[in-house]
Amino acid sequence: MGVQDGAIVYREWAPAAQAAALIGDFSKWEPVWMTRDEWGVWSVRLEDGEARSWGGAGVCACVW
């Protein structure tokens, strides 16, 4: 997890996964789907408004 241009970027290496999502208080526990690159790294970018609501919230990365 890191900050890039004011947004929070989360990455998970899961080359065999079929899908991945980040869920938590910030999204009212609805999945925020991640995209996969050619090396099996899944990522999601939370823009400034979403990132601000993250502060200290419960977060879970789910991989299928």
N, C-alpha and C positions, 0 to 999 in steps of 0.2 A: 504494500500500500504506500502511496506517495502523493505528493501534491505536484500538479503540472498545470501551469498557466491558471492558477486559482481554482482548479478542480481537483477532486480526489480521484485518483486512479488506483483501482484494485486489480491485481493479476494473480492467477492461479495456474500452475502447470499441471495439466491433467490430460495427457495426450490420448488416452483411451475413452475419455468422456464423450457422451452424446449431447449433453447440454450442461450449462452451468448458470447459476444465478446468485445474486447477492440479495439477501433479505434482512429486514430488521425494523426497528422502531422508525427509522427515517423514512421507510416506504410503507408504513402501516402493515408490515409483514407480508406485503405483496412482492413477488419476485421481480427483480430488475435483471433482465436477461443479459448475459455476457456474450461476447463474440470471440471466436477462436481464430488464431493465426495458423500459419502453416507448420509451426513447431509444436502445436498442442498447448499453447499458452492462451488461456481465456482471460478476457479483460472487460472492465466496465469503467466508464468515466461518469462521475457524478459532478454535475456543474455546480456552480457557486451556491445557488439556492438550495439544492439538495444537500450539498456538503455541509452547509450551516446547520441544517436540522439534524445532522449526524451526531453532534457533540455529546459524547458519553453514552450514546445509545447502544442497545444490544444489537449485534450484527452476526449473521451466519452466512457462510458461503456453502451453497448446496451444489453438488456435482452428481449427475446421473450418467 
